[in-house]
Amino acid sequence: MSGKPHDDGNLARTFNYTMPNIVIVSNDGNAYEISEYMVEMNIYEDIHKNAVTGTLVMLDPVNLIGKLPLQGIERLMFKLGTPGTGDGENLVVDATETTGYPFHIYKLSDRKELKEGVESYVLHFCSREMFRNMRHKVSKAYNGELSTSAVQIYTDESKLDGKKQLKIEPTRNQDKIVMPNIRPFDAINMLATKALSKNGKSAGYLFYETTKSFYFRSVENMMATQSLFPRDEEIEINYSPKNVGLGTGKKNASGEYNLYNVDNYSFHQHFNTAINTVTGTYGSNIITHNIYDKSYNITNYNFHDSFHEEYHAAKVGQRGSQSNYPVSRTPISLELTDDGSRQKAISDYPESYTVLLPTTRYLHNENTGIFGTDPESEGYTEARRISRTNQTNNTNVLNIELPGHSYLEAGDVIKFNLPSQEPGKGIHNRGTILDEHHSGRYLITKLRHQVAKEGYAIIIECIKDSVANAYGDNDTYPGTEQKPTRVVDLYEDEQGRVANQKTIKPPFLS
């Protein structure tokens, strides 16, 4: 099967692909070729999800449900590729039994009759490892580097039995952890919440799968230009409106398709200050306690104070943190900081989010706490992990559709060039001036492979946790003089009208 972009003068956001056949194999070995019945296939990658999942929309005129029959224990096999150069095709997915790993069907939904003898429905499928994760539990103690423990759980033949490539970022902390009869994915996720990189300063590991590999790595490593898993090149995507330049999939002067010029984009979200405030992104206080010696410690975390200690998307060069700027530190309140040096910014309210963190496992690890660190630093480490993880969700979220290809995957970084929207500049001046805050490096958090008879596209969701140019911060709040609080009592008469009102001066103003 192959697909080609529509030539309607409007889109061409899809591209050629190869998918010779799609086969469903039942548990007893019966196979059925279903390529002609496929309406659309979607394959999902997500750095916050442990496994690749997908959906297959079917138009069924042959009663496949009864012939196989479909029960939710079938294997789905196919190869998805894009046209290559010289050596054939570039494989995006190899879900065959001989050279790859079949997907597993686990659900059927949205079944309905379109006309007599013809039904439509959606088949849901997942990777082999997710299917095994559903069936097994881990009840075992692990001791040593957390990345090593993650590898042991992933490769355990009696549990997850992972066969695909696993790329790990080594951890510097060691810990003894007892997995209390939980699923393998949950066990590795537990390790991820405690892992500290040997190469970066931030906490916050993620365990996820793409169509190419499994990853156990930190968000900081994904952001860094000098990543442990570097790309040959950083993909640069240019916004080019239809009436200004080439759009996605449009042919250039040489007759070749330009894969990385897009004629539309959308920002799902620019910011969510409310969510970030109440979930500990900007500030938090972490209370660590030890029930053995009845001691406790309170750690206040400030997003702005720790920002330049970590890797971020918008940085220039290897570390380049000095060239990055976070959310504005412009004061939001007339209140002063504890030392009275300035007015308070959004990160100066640690009480907005509180976490209670037990440190009793320190008893089993002699010189290390639950993060494999000095127990006194555990609160700060946990606060940074929470903030870092939140930054991959509640920040600038960009959505772009590109012609389908095999290069990009979740966890990659792209560079997006967005012309300024200001009249007389960017878009209105053929893109010569870029939007200084919304152009730059973005981390791909989600990627969807969308395949239909018309063609193949990838839809990516990206986040940006910093900007290359400051927002013009100020340490002086341009507010007005504070007014005394006034409290009004209202008394209603029998007809419901306000019969009397009086102003009461609070005692502290007397």
C-alpha positions in Angstrom: 0.0 0.0 0.0 1.2 3.5 -0.7 -0.2 6.9 -0.3 0.3 10.2 -2.0 -0.6 13.8 -1.0 -3.7 15.4 -2.4 -3.0 18.0 -5.0 -5.8 20.4 -4.2 -3.6 23.5 -3.9 -4.3 23.7 -0.2 -2.6 21.2 1.8 -0.1 18.7 0.9 0.7 18.1 4.5 0.9 14.4 3.9 3.6 12.5 2.1 4.3 9.2 0.3 4.7 6.1 2.4 5.0 2.3 2.0 2.9 -0.2 3.9 2.8 -3.4 1.7 0.3 -5.2 3.9 -1.4 -5.2 7.3 -2.1 -8.6 8.9 -4.1 -9.6 11.9 -3.1 -12.9 13.4 -5.4 -14.6 15.9 -4.2 -16.5 18.9 -4.7 -19.9 17.1 -2.5 -18.7 14.2 -5.2 -17.7 11.7 -4.1 -14.7 9.7 -6.1 -12.1 7.7 -4.8 -9.5 5.4 -6.8 -6.3 6.1 -5.0 -3.5 4.1 -8.0 -2.8 2.0 -10.2 -2.3 5.0 -8.0 0.3 6.8 -9.5 3.8 6.9 -6.8 5.3 9.2 -4.0 4.2 11.5 -2.6 6.3 14.3 0.5 5.5 16.3 1.2 7.5 19.4 4.5 8.4 21.2 4.5 10.3 24.4 7.4 11.0 26.8 4.9 10.8 29.7 3.6 7.4 28.6 5.6 4.2 29.1 4.7 2.5 25.8 3.6 3.2 22.2 -0.1 2.8 21.5 -2.2 3.1 18.4 -5.6 2.9 16.8 -6.8 1.4 13.6 -10.0 2.6 12.1 -11.7 -0.2 10.1 -14.3 -0.4 7.4 -15.4 -4.1 7.5 -17.6 -5.6 4.8 -16.5 -9.2 5.4 -17.4 -9.8 9.1 -13.8 -10.0 10.3 -15.0 -9.9 13.9 -16.7 -13.3 13.4 -14.2 -14.8 11.0 -11.1 -14.6 13.1 -12.8 -14.0 15.6 -11.6 -10.7 17.1 -11.3 -11.2 20.9 -8.5 -8.7 22.0 -5.7 -11.3 22.0 -4.6 -10.8 18.4 -1.3 -9.6 17.0 -1.1 -6.8 14.4 1.8 -6.9 11.9 2.9 -4.4 9.3 5.9 -2.4 8.1 5.5 1.4 7.7 8.2 3.1 5.7 8.9 6.2 3.7 10.7 6.3 0.3 14.4 6.2 0.7 17.4 6.8 -1.5 19.3 4.0 -3.0 18.8 1.3 -0.4 15.0 1.3 -0.6 12.8 2.5 2.2 13.4 4.2 5.6 11.4 2.2 8.2 9.3 4.1 10.6 7.8 1.0 12.2 8.8 -2.7 11.9 5.9 -4.7 13.5 6.6 -7.9 11.7 7.4 -11.2 13.4 10.6 -12.0 11.5 12.5 -8.7 11.8 10.6 -6.7 14.3 8.0 -6.9 17.1 4.2 -7.2 16.4 1.7 -5.0 18.2 -1.0 -6.5 20.3 -4.7 -5.7 19.9 -6.4 -5.2 23.3 -9.6 -3.4 22.6 -12.4 -2.8 20.1 -14.6 0.3 20.3 -17.1 2.4 18.4 -18.6 -0.4 16.4 -21.6 0.6 14.3 -23.4 -0.5 11.1 -23.0 1.9 8.2 -25.2 -0.2 5.8 -26.3 -3.8 5.5 -23.3 -6.0 5.7 -20.8 -3.2 6.4 -19.5 -2.1 9.8 -17.0 0.4 11.1 -15.0 0.1 14.3 -11.8 1.0 16.0 -9.1 -1.5 17.0 -6.7 -0.3 19.8 -3.2 -1.8 19.9 -0.1 -1.5 22.0 3.5 -2.6 22.0 4.6 -6.0 23.2 6.1 -4.7 26.4 2.9 -3.0 27.4 1.0 -6.2 26.8 3.4 -8.1 29.1 3.2 -5.3 31.7 -0.5 -6.0 32.1 0.1 -9.6 33.1 3.1 -9.4 35.5 4.1 -7.9 38.8 7.4 -7.1 40.4 8.0 -8.1 44.0 11.7 -7.9 44.6 14.5 -5.8 46.2 16.9 -3.9 44.0 20.2 -2.3 45.2 22.7 -0.2 43.4 22.6 2.5 40.7 19.0 3.3 39.8 19.7 3.1 36.1 21.1 -0.4 36.5 18.0 -1.4 38.5 15.8 -0.1 35.7 17.7 -2.3 33.2 17.3 -5.3 35.4 13.5 -4.8 35.6 13.2 -4.1 31.8 15.1 -7.3 30.8 13.8 -9.7 33.4 12.6 -12.7 31.2 9.9 -13.6 33.8 8.4 -10.2 33.8 8.7 -7.4 31.2 11.3 -9.3 29.1 12.1 -6.3 27.0 13.6 -7.1 23.6 13.8 -3.7 22.1 16.7 -1.4 22.5 16.8 0.5 25.8 18.8 3.7 25.9 19.7 4.8 29.4 21.2 7.9 31.0 23.4 6.6 33.9 22.4 7.8 37.4 24.8 8.9 40.1 22.7 7.8 43.0 22.3 4.4 44.5 19.5 3.1 46.6 18.0 0.0 48.0 14.3 -0.2 46.9 11.8 -3.0 47.5 9.2 -3.2 44.7 5.9 -4.0 46.6 4.2 -6.3 44.0 3.7 -3.7 41.4 3.7 -3.8 37.6 7.1 -3.5 35.8 6.3 -0.1 34.3 5.3 1.2 37.7 8.5 -0.1 39.2 10.7 1.6 36.6 8.6 4.8 37.1 9.3 4.6 40.8 13.0 4.6 40.0 12.6 7.5 37.6 11.1 9.7 40.3 14.3 9.2 42.4 17.0 9.2 39.7 19.7 11.8 39.5 21.8 12.1 36.4 25.6 11.7 36.4 25.8 14.5 33.9 23.2 17.1 35.0 22.1 18.7 38.2 18.4 18.3 37.9 16.2 15.4 39.0 13.3 14.2 36.9 13.7 11.1 34.8 11.1 9.7 32.4 10.7 6.1 31.1 9.0 6.1 27.6 8.9 4.3 24.3 9.1 5.5 20.7 8.8 3.5 17.5 12.6 3.2 17.6 13.6 2.5 21.3 12.8 2.6 24.9 14.4 5.5 26.9 15.3 6.0 30.6 16.6 9.5 30.7 16.2 12.9 32.3 14.2 15.9 30.9 17.4 17.9 31.3 19.2 15.5 28.9 16.5 15.9 26.3 16.8 19.6 26.4 20.6 19.8 26.3 22.3 20.5 23.0 25.1 18.1 24.0 22.7 15.2 24.7 23.8 11.6 25.4 21.7 10.6 22.4 22.6 13.4 19.9 21.0 13.8 16.5 23.1 14.1 13.4 21.5 17.5 12.9 18.8 19.6 14.6 15.7 19.8 12.5 14.8 23.4 11.7 11.1 24.1 10.9 10.1 27.3 9.2 6.7 28.9 9.2 5.9 30.0 5.7 2.3 31.2 5.0 0.7 30.1 1.8 0.7 33.6 0.4 4.4 34.3 1.3 6.4 31.1 0.6 6.4 27.4 0.4 4.1 25.5 2.7 4.4 21.9 4.0 4.9 19.4 1.2 5.1 22.1 -1.5 7.7 21.5 -4.2 10.6 23.9 -4.4 12.3 25.1 -7.6 14.1 21.7 -8.0 10.9 19.8 -7.9 11.6 18.4 -4.5 9.3 18.4 -1.5 10.3 20.6 1.4 9.5 18.6 4.5 10.2 21.3 7.1 8.3 24.3 5.8 4.9 24.5 7.4 2.0 26.7 6.4 0.1 26.4 9.6 0.7 26.0 13.3 -1.2 26.4 16.6 -0.3 27.1 20.2 -2.4 24.8 22.3 -1.3 26.9 25.3 1.1 29.7 26.0 1.1 29.5 29.8 -1.0 28.3 32.7 0.1 30.3 35.7 -2.8 29.0 37.9 -1.8 25.3 37.4 1.9 26.0 37.7 1.4 27.9 40.9 -0.7 25.2 42.7 1.4 22.2 41.5 4.8 23.5 42.7 6.4 24.6 39.4 7.3 28.1 40.6 7.7 27.4 44.3 7.1 24.8 47.0 8.0 23.8 50.4 9.0 20.2 51.1 8.8 18.8 54.6 11.1 15.8 55.1 10.6 13.8 58.2 12.1 10.8 59.9 9.7 8.8 62.1 12.7 7.0 63.7 14.4 10.0 65.3 11.3 12.3 65.1 13.3 14.9 63.1 12.1 17.0 60.2 13.4 19.6 57.8 11.6 22.2 55.7 13.0 23.2 52.3 11.8 26.1 50.3 12.2 25.9 46.5 12.4 28.9 44.3 12.1 28.4 40.5 14.0 31.5 39.5 16.9 30.9 42.0 17.6 27.4 40.6 16.8 28.1 36.9 20.4 28.8 35.7 21.7 25.6 37.3 19.9 23.4 34.8 19.7 22.7 31.1 16.9 24.3 29.2 15.5 24.2 25.6 16.4 27.7 24.5 20.0 27.7 25.5 22.9 28.4 23.2 26.0 26.2 23.2 26.7 23.3 25.5 25.4 24.8 28.8 24.5 28.3 27.8 22.3 28.8 30.8 23.3 32.5 30.9 21.6 33.0 27.5 18.3 31.6 28.7 15.5 33.4 30.5 12.6 31.8 32.4 9.1 33.1 33.2 9.3 36.8 34.0 10.4 37.7 37.5 8.5 40.9 37.4 6.9 41.4 40.9 3.3 40.4 41.2 2.7 41.7 44.6 3.4 44.7 46.9 4.8 42.3 49.5 8.5 42.3 50.1 10.7 39.3 50.2 11.8 38.1 53.7 15.1 40.1 53.4 13.2 43.1 52.2 15.4 43.4 49.1 12.6 43.4 46.5 9.0 42.9 45.9 7.8 39.3 45.6 7.6 37.5 42.3 5.5 34.4 41.5 8.3 32.1 42.7 8.5 33.7 46.1 5.4 31.8 47.5 6.6 28.3 48.6 3.5 27.8 50.6 1.5 27.5 47.4 2.5 23.8 47.2 3.5 21.6 50.1 4.9 18.0 49.9 5.4 15.7 52.9 8.4 13.4 52.2 9.4 10.5 54.5 13.1 9.8 54.8 12.9 6.6 56.8 14.6 4.6 54.0 17.8 6.4 55.1 17.9 3.7 57.8 18.6 1.0 55.2 21.2 2.9 53.1 23.7 3.9 55.7 25.0 7.2 54.2 22.3 8.0 51.7 18.6 8.9 51.7 15.9 7.9 49.3 17.5 9.9 46.5 20.9 8.4 47.2 21.9 11.7 48.6 22.4 13.4 51.9 19.0 13.3 53.6 19.2 17.1 54.2 19.2 17.7 50.4 16.4 15.4 49.6 13.7 18.0 49.9 15.4 20.3 47.4 15.9 17.4 45.0 12.3 16.4 45.2 11.1 20.0 44.7 13.3 20.4 41.6 11.9 17.1 40.2 8.3 18.3 40.6 9.1 21.6 39.0 11.0 20.1 36.1 8.3 17.5 35.3 5.6 20.2 35.4 7.5 22.3 33.0 7.0 19.7 30.3 3.2 20.0 30.6 2.1 23.5 31.7 4.1 25.8 29.5 4.2 26.9 25.8 2.7 24.1 23.8 3.1 24.2 20.1 1.4 21.9 17.6 2.8 21.3 14.1 1.8 18.9 11.3 4.6 17.7 8.9 4.8 15.2 6.1 5.4 11.7 7.5 9.0 10.6 7.8 11.2 8.3 9.9 13.5 10.9 11.5 11.8 12.6 14.4 10.6 10.9 17.6 9.3 12.0 21.0 12.2 13.4 23.1 13.8 15.1 20.2 14.4 18.9 20.0 13.4 21.0 17.0 14.1 24.6 16.1 10.9 26.5 15.1 11.3 29.8 13.2 8.2 31.9 13.7 8.2 35.3 11.9 7.1 38.3 14.0 3.4 39.1 13.8 4.1 42.8 14.3 3.0 44.8 11.3 5.9 45.8 9.1 8.2 43.1 10.4 8.2 39.3 10.2 5.3 37.9 8.1 4.7 41.3 6.5 8.4 41.5 5.5 8.8 38.0 4.1 10.0 36.5 7.4 13.1 38.6 8.0 12.4 39.2 11.7 11.5 36.4 14.0 9.3 36.4 17.1 11.9 36.6 19.8 10.0 34.8 22.5 8.2 32.0 20.5 10.8 31.1 18.0 13.7 28.8 19.0 14.2 25.3 20.4 11.2 23.1 21.4 11.1 19.7 23.0 8.8 17.1 21.3 6.7 15.7 24.1 4.1 13.9 21.8 4.3 12.6 18.3 1.5 11.0 16.3 2.0 9.0 13.1 -1.2 9.4 11.1 -1.6 7.0 8.1 -4.5 7.0 5.7 -5.0 6.1 2.1 -4.4 9.7 1.2 -1.0 9.8 2.7 1.2 9.9 5.9 1.7 12.8 8.2 3.2 13.3 11.7 1.6 15.6 14.2 4.0 16.8 16.9 3.3 18.6 20.2 6.3 20.5 21.5 7.0 22.5 24.6 9.4 25.4 25.3 10.5 26.0 28.9 12.6 29.1 28.4 13.3 32.0 26.0 16.5 33.3 24.5 15.6 36.9 25.2 14.4 38.4 28.5 10.9 39.6 29.0 12.1 42.9 30.3 11.9 42.2 34.0 11.6 44.9 36.5 12.2 44.8 40.2 9.7 47.6 40.9 6.0 46.8 40.8 4.1 49.6 39.0 1.2 49.3 41.4 -0.9 51.9 43.3 -0.8 52.8 46.9 -2.5 50.2 49.1 -5.9 51.2 50.5 -7.2 50.2 54.0 -9.6 47.3 54.0 -13.3 48.2 54.4 -15.9 45.7 55.5 -19.6 46.4 54.7 -22.5 44.8 56.6 -25.8 44.6 54.8 -29.2 44.3 56.5 -32.3 43.5 54.5 -35.8 44.7 55.4 -38.9 42.5 55.1 -39.4 43.3 51.4 -35.8 42.2 50.6 -34.5 45.7 50.0 -31.3 47.0 51.7 -32.6 48.9 54.7 -29.3 49.8 56.2 -25.6 49.5 55.5 -22.7 50.6 57.6 -19.0 50.6 57.2 -17.1 48.8 59.9 -13.5 49.6 60.5 -11.4 46.5 61.3 -9.8 46.5 64.7 -6.3 46.5 63.3 -7.0 49.8 61.6 -8.5 51.5 64.7 
